Amino acid sequence: MGGSTTERGGLGRSVARHGGRLFGFGLSVLLLAVASLLLIPAIIVSGGQTAWGSIAVGQSIGAVGAVLVYFGWGHTGPARIARVDRAEGRREFAESVKTRIVLMAPVGAAASVVAALVAPDHPWLAVAGCLSASAIGLTSDWYFVGRRQPYAYLIVETLPRVAGTLAGVLLLNVGAPVIVGPLCVLAGMAVAAVASAAVVLLPRRDERLPLRPIGLILRTQRHGVASGIGSAVYATAPLVLVTVVAPGIQPVYALLDKLQRQLSVALGPVVAIVQGYVPRTDPRETVRRARTALLGGAVFCAVLFVGVLVVGPMLLRWLGAGEVQPPFGAVIVMSAYVAINVWESFLARGVLASYDQLAAVARGTLVGSVVGLPLVVAGALVAGVVGALGGLVIGLIARTVYEGVYVWRHGRKVRGTADREGERR
């Protein structure tokens, strides 16, 4: 009886601890998502549909730049930080800061040129949107996830970013030029990056942190960034392709794209919980936890699909400020994309990263791109917004199936090894 009571007490404390972390990270993501969504109607009212479309294209291209700046720490960082002591964690963080500062200038410049070329009607708006999105690659969220410090992240990074975005909303509502909106987002991210580095590194500034050469760091992170770039390109390329081949549907597609991105980002804490739950030193325990996470995740994503389908039309009416309204068929397909995309994140970032199989994630992303992107173009030309989104979903399904095969193979391999060891004993 006493042992049972102790176990129940331990379970209760574990649930409360995980619940508190989920709430902390969820609060950050909720604040960031709400602030970002508030900016959309302010931009549309201030600059019109064309200006909004140019900023949205720039942000999409900047999202790829952000992945290049981030350079895989979102995939590899949380598990790595969770496994090392604080001194080694600070060294990893310092290497990340050093590397990403070096990457930011050339990546931001190159992405800005592409954005200006893709959106020639409002090139400076596209560049501002691009830089505001690229700078997100300087985030330190991966470190705070690995350290399980959601409230430190809330204070030092989330609040400055939210303040910058809300400042943009306020300034646009009182008549500031539309370019001020994305520039305020950029300023908030810059303040957040400086604050995070100060909080992590300055308290131990006397501690010697021997840092590896940048070339070696880049090689170490190559699989993480390869899968990240592939994901970002697959998420970004459809809006660019739609802008080129079917510009008439671009504002509507951009609104749907923005909403699904914000919803996916808002669910980041759930993915972060899986990233911390699955990896263990015992491979058999890791496989068991991966199976539990994927089965529970499937139920969660089915509920998510229904939820997005219900609230999506209302959100889109508000975000479009009465000027942009997607058809309900597009909302159905977008809801499916959000749900499948979250489950694929469980698969790739929670399970395959724990299996050290990020190369499989990169290949899966390539498969999804090869299948999906041509279908986006064909769908946009034949069936408009619904067709373009349908092609995107088909590519995502192809990617998920490919990655699922690797998960199944790895689990079978681990179980086979355990069985042979048991027979030898």
QUIRA-V759036 format. One record per residue. N is the residue number from 1. RES is the residue in one small letter. SS is DSSP state (H for helix, E for strand, L for the rest). Layout:
n=N res=RES ss=SS
n=N res=RES ss=SS
//
This chain:
n=1 res=m ss=L
n=2 res=g ss=H
n=3 res=g ss=H
n=4 res=s ss=H
n=5 res=t ss=H
n=6 res=t ss=H
n=7 res=e ss=H
n=8 res=r ss=H
n=9 res=g ss=H
n=10 res=g ss=H
n=11 res=l ss=H
n=12 res=g ss=H
n=13 res=r ss=H
n=14 res=s ss=H
n=15 res=v ss=H
n=16 res=a ss=H
n=17 res=r ss=H
n=18 res=h ss=H
n=19 res=g ss=H
n=20 res=g ss=H
n=21 res=r ss=H
n=22 res=l ss=H
n=23 res=f ss=H
n=24 res=g ss=H
n=25 res=f ss=H
n=26 res=g ss=H
n=27 res=l ss=H
n=28 res=s ss=H
n=29 res=v ss=H
n=30 res=l ss=H
n=31 res=l ss=H
n=32 res=l ss=H
n=33 res=a ss=H
n=34 res=v ss=H
n=35 res=a ss=H
n=36 res=s ss=H
n=37 res=l ss=H
n=38 res=l ss=H
n=39 res=l ss=H
n=40 res=i ss=H
n=41 res=p ss=H
n=42 res=a ss=H
n=43 res=i ss=H
n=44 res=i ss=H
n=45 res=v ss=H
n=46 res=s ss=H
n=47 res=g ss=H
n=48 res=g ss=H
n=49 res=q ss=H
n=50 res=t ss=H
n=51 res=a ss=H
n=52 res=w ss=H
n=53 res=g ss=H
n=54 res=s ss=H
n=55 res=i ss=H
n=56 res=a ss=H
n=57 res=v ss=H
n=58 res=g ss=H
n=59 res=q ss=H
n=60 res=s ss=H
n=61 res=i ss=H
n=62 res=g ss=H
n=63 res=a ss=H
n=64 res=v ss=H
n=65 res=g ss=H
n=66 res=a ss=H
n=67 res=v ss=H
n=68 res=l ss=H
n=69 res=v ss=H
n=70 res=y ss=H
n=71 res=f ss=L
n=72 res=g ss=L
n=73 res=w ss=H
n=74 res=g ss=H
n=75 res=h ss=H
n=76 res=t ss=H
n=77 res=g ss=H
n=78 res=p ss=H
n=79 res=a ss=H
n=80 res=r ss=H
n=81 res=i ss=H
n=82 res=a ss=H
n=83 res=r ss=H
n=84 res=v ss=L
n=85 res=d ss=L
n=86 res=r ss=H
n=87 res=a ss=H
n=88 res=e ss=H
n=89 res=g ss=H
n=90 res=r ss=H
n=91 res=r ss=H
n=92 res=e ss=H
n=93 res=f ss=H
n=94 res=a ss=H
n=95 res=e ss=H
n=96 res=s ss=H
n=97 res=v ss=H
n=98 res=k ss=H
n=99 res=t ss=H
n=100 res=r ss=H
n=101 res=i ss=H
n=102 res=v ss=H
n=103 res=l ss=H
n=104 res=m ss=H
n=105 res=a ss=H
n=106 res=p ss=H
n=107 res=v ss=H
n=108 res=g ss=H
n=109 res=a ss=H
n=110 res=a ss=H
n=111 res=a ss=H
n=112 res=s ss=H
n=113 res=v ss=H
n=114 res=v ss=H
n=115 res=a ss=H
n=116 res=a ss=H
n=117 res=l ss=H
n=118 res=v ss=H
n=119 res=a ss=L
n=120 res=p ss=H
n=121 res=d ss=H
n=122 res=h ss=H
n=123 res=p ss=H
n=124 res=w ss=H
n=125 res=l ss=H
n=126 res=a ss=H
n=127 res=v ss=H
n=128 res=a ss=H
n=129 res=g ss=H
n=130 res=c ss=H
n=131 res=l ss=H
n=132 res=s ss=H
n=133 res=a ss=H
n=134 res=s ss=H
n=135 res=a ss=H
n=136 res=i ss=H
n=137 res=g ss=H
n=138 res=l ss=H
n=139 res=t ss=L
n=140 res=s ss=L
n=141 res=d ss=H
n=142 res=w ss=H
n=143 res=y ss=H
n=144 res=f ss=H
n=145 res=v ss=H
n=146 res=g ss=H
n=147 res=r ss=H
n=148 res=r ss=L
n=149 res=q ss=L
n=150 res=p ss=H
n=151 res=y ss=H
n=152 res=a ss=H
n=153 res=y ss=H
n=154 res=l ss=H
n=155 res=i ss=H
n=156 res=v ss=H
n=157 res=e ss=H
n=158 res=t ss=H
n=159 res=l ss=H
n=160 res=p ss=H
n=161 res=r ss=H
n=162 res=v ss=H
n=163 res=a ss=H
n=164 res=g ss=H
n=165 res=t ss=H
n=166 res=l ss=H
n=167 res=a ss=H
n=168 res=g ss=H
n=169 res=v ss=H
n=170 res=l ss=H
n=171 res=l ss=H
n=172 res=l ss=H
n=173 res=n ss=H
n=174 res=v ss=L
n=175 res=g ss=L
n=176 res=a ss=L
n=177 res=p ss=L
n=178 res=v ss=L
n=179 res=i ss=H
n=180 res=v ss=H
n=181 res=g ss=H
n=182 res=p ss=H
n=183 res=l ss=H
n=184 res=c ss=H
n=185 res=v ss=H
n=186 res=l ss=H
n=187 res=a ss=H
n=188 res=g ss=H
n=189 res=m ss=H
n=190 res=a ss=H
n=191 res=v ss=H
n=192 res=a ss=H
n=193 res=a ss=H
n=194 res=v ss=H
n=195 res=a ss=H
n=196 res=s ss=H
n=197 res=a ss=H
n=198 res=a ss=H
n=199 res=v ss=H
n=200 res=v ss=H
n=201 res=l ss=H
n=202 res=l ss=H
n=203 res=p ss=H
n=204 res=r ss=H
n=205 res=r ss=L
n=206 res=d ss=L
n=207 res=e ss=L
n=208 res=r ss=L
n=209 res=l ss=L
n=210 res=p ss=L
n=211 res=l ss=L
n=212 res=r ss=L
n=213 res=p ss=L
n=214 res=i ss=H
n=215 res=g ss=H
n=216 res=l ss=H
n=217 res=i ss=H
n=218 res=l ss=H
n=219 res=r ss=H
n=220 res=t ss=H
n=221 res=q ss=L
n=222 res=r ss=H
n=223 res=h ss=H
n=224 res=g ss=H
n=225 res=v ss=H
n=226 res=a ss=H
n=227 res=s ss=H
n=228 res=g ss=H
n=229 res=i ss=H
n=230 res=g ss=H
n=231 res=s ss=H
n=232 res=a ss=H
n=233 res=v ss=H
n=234 res=y ss=H
n=235 res=a ss=H
n=236 res=t ss=H
n=237 res=a ss=H
n=238 res=p ss=H
n=239 res=l ss=H
n=240 res=v ss=H
n=241 res=l ss=H
n=242 res=v ss=H
n=243 res=t ss=H
n=244 res=v ss=H
n=245 res=v ss=H
n=246 res=a ss=L
n=247 res=p ss=H
n=248 res=g ss=H
n=249 res=i ss=H
n=250 res=q ss=H
n=251 res=p ss=H
n=252 res=v ss=H
n=253 res=y ss=H
n=254 res=a ss=H
n=255 res=l ss=H
n=256 res=l ss=H
n=257 res=d ss=H
n=258 res=k ss=H
n=259 res=l ss=H
n=260 res=q ss=H
n=261 res=r ss=H
n=262 res=q ss=H
n=263 res=l ss=H
n=264 res=s ss=H
n=265 res=v ss=H
n=266 res=a ss=H
n=267 res=l ss=L
n=268 res=g ss=H
n=269 res=p ss=H
n=270 res=v ss=H
n=271 res=v ss=H
n=272 res=a ss=H
n=273 res=i ss=H
n=274 res=v ss=H
n=275 res=q ss=H
n=276 res=g ss=H
n=277 res=y ss=H
n=278 res=v ss=H
n=279 res=p ss=L
n=280 res=r ss=L
n=281 res=t ss=L
n=282 res=d ss=L
n=283 res=p ss=H
n=284 res=r ss=H
n=285 res=e ss=H
n=286 res=t ss=H
n=287 res=v ss=H
n=288 res=r ss=H
n=289 res=r ss=H
n=290 res=a ss=H
n=291 res=r ss=H
n=292 res=t ss=H
n=293 res=a ss=H
n=294 res=l ss=H
n=295 res=l ss=H
n=296 res=g ss=H
n=297 res=g ss=H
n=298 res=a ss=H
n=299 res=v ss=H
n=300 res=f ss=H
n=301 res=c ss=H
n=302 res=a ss=H
n=303 res=v ss=H
n=304 res=l ss=H
n=305 res=f ss=H
n=306 res=v ss=H
n=307 res=g ss=H
n=308 res=v ss=H
n=309 res=l ss=H
n=310 res=v ss=H
n=311 res=v ss=H
n=312 res=g ss=H
n=313 res=p ss=H
n=314 res=m ss=H
n=315 res=l ss=H
n=316 res=l ss=H
n=317 res=r ss=H
n=318 res=w ss=H
n=319 res=l ss=H
n=320 res=g ss=L
n=321 res=a ss=L
n=322 res=g ss=L
n=323 res=e ss=L
n=324 res=v ss=L
n=325 res=q ss=L
n=326 res=p ss=L
n=327 res=p ss=L
n=328 res=f ss=H
n=329 res=g ss=H
n=330 res=a ss=H
n=331 res=v ss=H
n=332 res=i ss=H
n=333 res=v ss=H
n=334 res=m ss=H
n=335 res=s ss=H
n=336 res=a ss=H
n=337 res=y ss=H
n=338 res=v ss=H
n=339 res=a ss=H
n=340 res=i ss=H
n=341 res=n ss=H
n=342 res=v ss=H
n=343 res=w ss=H
n=344 res=e ss=H
n=345 res=s ss=H
n=346 res=f ss=H
n=347 res=l ss=H
n=348 res=a ss=H
n=349 res=r ss=H
n=350 res=g ss=H
n=351 res=v ss=H
n=352 res=l ss=H
n=353 res=a ss=L
n=354 res=s ss=L
n=355 res=y ss=L
n=356 res=d ss=L
n=357 res=q ss=L
n=358 res=l ss=H
n=359 res=a ss=H
n=360 res=a ss=H
n=361 res=v ss=H
n=362 res=a ss=H
n=363 res=r ss=H
n=364 res=g ss=H
n=365 res=t ss=H
n=366 res=l ss=H
n=367 res=v ss=H
n=368 res=g ss=H
n=369 res=s ss=H
n=370 res=v ss=H
n=371 res=v ss=H
n=372 res=g ss=H
n=373 res=l ss=H
n=374 res=p ss=H
n=375 res=l ss=H
n=376 res=v ss=H
n=377 res=v ss=H
n=378 res=a ss=H
n=379 res=g ss=H
n=380 res=a ss=H
n=381 res=l ss=H
n=382 res=v ss=H
n=383 res=a ss=H
n=384 res=g ss=H
n=385 res=v ss=H
n=386 res=v ss=H
n=387 res=g ss=H
n=388 res=a ss=H
n=389 res=l ss=H
n=390 res=g ss=H
n=391 res=g ss=H
n=392 res=l ss=H
n=393 res=v ss=H
n=394 res=i ss=H
n=395 res=g ss=H
n=396 res=l ss=H
n=397 res=i ss=H
n=398 res=a ss=H
n=399 res=r ss=H
n=400 res=t ss=H
n=401 res=v ss=H
n=402 res=y ss=H
n=403 res=e ss=H
n=404 res=g ss=H
n=405 res=v ss=H
n=406 res=y ss=H
n=407 res=v ss=H
n=408 res=w ss=H
n=409 res=r ss=H
n=410 res=h ss=H
n=411 res=g ss=H
n=412 res=r ss=H
n=413 res=k ss=H
n=414 res=v ss=H
n=415 res=r ss=H
n=416 res=g ss=H
n=417 res=t ss=H
n=418 res=a ss=H
n=419 res=d ss=H
n=420 res=r ss=H
n=421 res=e ss=H
n=422 res=g ss=H
n=423 res=e ss=H
n=424 res=r ss=H
n=425 res=r ss=L
//
